[in-house]
Amino acid sequence: MEHKIPAITECPPAPRKPTATRAIPMKRRISKVPRRLQFEEFEVLIPPKILASLLSRLVKPSRDERK
């Protein structure tokens, strides 16, 4: 029994560096499709009396109304 290593006629190609995948920030992974709450949906979620109260607080009075 002869244990001989066979002769290699051609060298194998050089190993290639794997292509890097882009890192996606965690914030973007969580919500892939950004969605804004439409005003109509907001009206449905909150009772009308509370909504009116909130809207009156959000609207800034003009300078004449403040005095």
N, C-alpha and C positions, 0 to 999 in steps of 0.2 A: 504494500500500500504506500503509494507516494502521495504525500500531502503537498500539493503545489498550488500556489496562488495563480489564478489565470491572469494572463497579461491583458492589461487594459489598453485598448487601441485609441480611445478618445476620452478626453477629460469631461466630467459632468459640468453642466453650467454652474456659474457662481450663484450662491443663494441670494434671493432678492429680499429687499426690505419690504415688510407688509405695508400696504397703503394705509395711511392714517385716516381715521374717521374723525369728522369734526365733532368736537365736544359741544353738546347743547346745554346751555345753562338750565338749572333746575326749574326756574320760574317758567321757562318756555315749555319744559317737558310736562308740567302739570296741566296747563291749559293750552292745548294745541291751537284751538280756535278761540280767539278772544271774543267775548260776547258782552255787549252792553245791555243793561236793563232798560228797556223802552219805557217811556212815560206811561203808556197804556197798561203795561204789565205792573208798573208801580202802583197805579190807581187800583188795580184789582187786589193787590196784596194788602193794602192798608185801608182801613175804614174811612169813609168820606170826611167825618168830623176831624179825625186825627190828621188826615192829609191836608185839609184846609188850614189847620193850625200850623203844620210844618211849612206849608207854602207861604203863609203870612210871615213867618220868621225868616224864610230864605230871601224874600223880596226886600231889598234895601229901600227904605223910604227916601224920598228926594230931600234936598236940603230944606225946602220950604216946609215939608211935613214934620221935620225934626224939631223946629222951633215952636 
